[in-house]
Structure formats: C-alpha cells, structure tokens
Amino acid sequence: MASESLPRVAFVLLCLAVAAGFFVFPTYPNYDSYYSLLWGREVLDGTRPFFEGFRVPTQHPLAIAVGALLSLFGDVGDRIWIALIFLAFLGLVWGLYRLGRLAFTPVVGLIAAALLVTRFDFAFLAARGYIDVPYLALVVWAAALEAARPRRGTAVLVVLALAGLLRPEAWLLAALYWLWMAIGASWGARVRFAALAAIGPVVWCLVDLAVTGDPLFSLLYTSGSAEDLGRQRTLSEIPSAMPYFLSSLVKPPVFLGALAGIVIAALMTPRRMVMPFVLLLCGLGTFVLIGLAGLSVIERYLIVAALALLVFAAVTLGGFTMLVPGSRGRRAWMAGAVLLVALGAAYTLARVNLDRFRSELTFRGNAHAALEAALAGPEVARGLRCGPLTLPNHKLVPDARWILDLEADQVFARADVGDPDPEVERVDNGMGARADRGVAVYVTSRFALFKHALTDKADSALVEVPGPGWRRATVTRYYAAYVRC
C-alpha cells in the first residue's frame, strides 16, 4: 500500500511543474473566458453586460463575478485568471485522488490522479483558461465529500451550488442529491436543502432577467448558437457519440481499462464503486439531456463521465491492493498491471506529439503579444477615433476589447452580416459587410489564419481582404492593422 507521504510528495512536484509551466508558457484566456472578464469589467463600470451579439458565448454568473474581481487588477487580470484556473486544475487532481482513495485504496487514487495528469487535453483546458476546469474540480470534490461521509448534506449542496453557477449540468446533480437527502429527512431539512439546490438556476435566471429581461435567455440563446454552429445532434446520434467522445478524452487504452474496471469493481466491491459509478451515470445523463435540449453536443461536455472512467481504469491497474498482501492473486495482478502500464506507455509514446502541445502553448502567448503590438501605436489610436475596430470573425473580438478597453459597440467581426451599431456606416463591396472607416485587423500568418480567421465554413474568406482606401499602419508576426479615416 502506498505510503501517505508519496501522494503529497507527488502533488508538491506537480505544483512546481504547473508553476513553471505558467511562466515558461504564458497563455491567456480562451474566447468564452475573456467574455467573462469583459462582462465583469462592465459590471464594475456600472454598465449593463452585453450578452447578445455575433456568436457571443453563454454567460456564467460565477465566472462574471470572478471577472469583476480580476478587472480590479487591470491588464494583468487575464493572466491572474489563468493562474486561478491552474489552481483549480491542481484541486481537481487532488480531488480525484481523494475520491479514488476513499472509494477504493490510496494506490487506486494515486493512479487515477496520474492518469488525469497524463491526459494532456485536461491540462490544455487549464492552460487556455476554460471554466470547465473549476467546474470539474467542484463536482469531483462534491463526490469526494459525499464518499467521505455519506448523506453529508449542506457541504455537498454548497459545492454543487457553486458548480451550478459555472455550468447548468450541476443543477441536475444538485436536484438528484436533494432527492437523496430528502429521503427520511424532516420537512424543514428538505426545504433548507431545496433552497441550496436551487441557488444555481435561480441566480442564473435572475442574472439573465436583470441583463436581458428574459430569465430563460441563456437556455434559448445557447440552443440557437448550437444550431448556428452545427453542434446539435439528433437523438439517434447521441448514443454513438458518447463512446467516441469518451475514448477521445481518456484515450482508447484507458477507455478499455475503465470498462474492465467497472466489471472488476462490481464483482469485488460493489458498495465501494457506488460514488464513482454515480458520477459516471450523472455525466452520461447530463450529456444526453444537453443533446435533447438542443444545446451544443461536444466532447468537452462528457468530461465528468471521463473523470469517473479514470477512477475505474485505476481500479484495473491498482485494484490488486484490495487483495490480501502476499497472495498469489495479488502478485499476478501486479504483474499484469505492470504489463498494461508498459503497453499503455508504448501506445502513448507512439501517438502523442509533445511538440504539437509545445507549439500550441507557445502560439497562445506569442499571438496575444502580437495582437497587442498590432493594436499599439498612435496611428491605430487615431483610426479608432474615426470608427470602430473590425476583425475577421468573432475569435479575436474579446481579446481586442480587453487589450484596448473598448465597449461592445466599438468592436465587431467582418463575418457578421448584422450591424451592432446602426449609427456606424458600413458598406458592402462584395467582400462582406464592414465599416468604411476606423481600424481593421487582418491575420497574416498561415498558422494563425486557421485559428483566428478561417474558423467557420460559413464565413467568407474575403473577410481577410482589405478594402480599397485602407492603409496599413502596423505589422506583427501574426497580424496587420489597417487604418482609414
């Protein structure tokens, strides 16, 4: 059995590695997260957040609150956001270890945490500042708290309420947990637990009502965006999408190991597997409901189920610790586990491209610096006094707004055929609707072109063609700024 000090030492080393990565690869928030920062800044400025617009993401109340706090730190608020997401990632790793340890053994927990760290997609989500990471950490810790003391009640519901302010899938988790706690409870306790379980949806609806006048705005808007972006799936497509997405998230060897781990746990320790198995079922159930509601169906929305699969894969590799020490079965299982680890490592080394991850992370930092440089300088400042800032499509809009501290009606995408500001004169000369004056940014690097310009098949490539009369003001590695007054 693993000593109590080994997980702590491993966790400290992981913390040091994450801290080093934060400085070696300076990344910035993704599209959705930048909007949370912008909305938080708007709240602090006393203005109404702008939830509607061309491919604007869905709002998340807790993320907006954090964005408001970080806006107090000025330009470095976006980097502090990344630091907080990294802290959430570390909390997620420790929470998964604790869940595996409580449900099975310390070795199983340690292996589950190791599998999480080596699924680079999860760490990449943290490096991009996705709110999915703190959401996952909260859900896993809620499961770990319940595993440590069944029917814990208030603490679990509070954690799920916070999760429900980041992603609406947690509303279902809170509702299911309320049903569990309501069994045999007094009516007073049921009402108190119901109030905690309702925090997520009530706050979410109140924010929507205050900003848009429609308490169901987020649900209806997200459904429409999913249809526009082609992310919806029919009911018949959802079952086939689940194993494909899960295998993609945890990788095929781990996925197969997890299926074996479910069988092993069910045969050996059915009571111990309850909490991870409930987490798996909830992850699958919320994914199905998302699809039925007409919302986006993407693999990221199966990551709760994927985390549960990591625990069961760890059972396949470390379940021998549940057998009697020194027994023949335990020794045979250990030998088999070593062989599986070796085969899995060989599979990973043959397919993983660490240089691709390095290039992606380096690009995130360099591209942000290049955009800042392209938007700097007196000519761009003069151009912004003449008209709005336009960009190829929606991808760079929040980044530019954050860098220049611009309002929503001062920046728009040339791919947008609508006009967010009727007072801004725009012309259509066959190259997409655009402003006839101001500043226009174009992507100049082939690598960045498919990241920040030609990202949607519905967008015309002509949004990357400067119109007549525009003069190039600044050029950087990835972008060029044109001005016309």
Secondary structure, DSSP 8 states (H G I E B T S, - for coil): ---SHHHHHHHHHHHHHHHHHHHHS-----HHHHHHHHHHHHHHTT------STT-----HHHHHHHHHHHTTGGGHHHHHHHHHHHHHHHHHHHHHHHHHHHT-HHHHHHHHHHHHH-HHHHHHHHTT-THHHHHHHHHHHHHHHHHSTT--HHHHHHHHHHHTT-THHHHHHHHHHHHHHTT--HHHHHHHHHHHTHHHHHHHHHHHHHHS-TTHHHHHHHHHHHHTT----TTTHHHHHHHHHHHHH-HHHHHHHHHHHHHHHHH-TTTTHHHHHHHHHHHHHHHHHHHTT----GGGGHHHHHHHHHHHHHHHHGGGGS-TT-HHHHHHHHHHHHHHHHHHHHHHHH--HHHHHHHHHHHHHHHHHHHHHH-SHHHHHHHHHS-EEESSSTTHHHHHHHHT--GGGEEETT--S-S-TTS-EEESSS-EEESSEEEEEE--HHHHHHHTS--TTS-GGGGS--TT-EEEEE-SSEEEEEE-
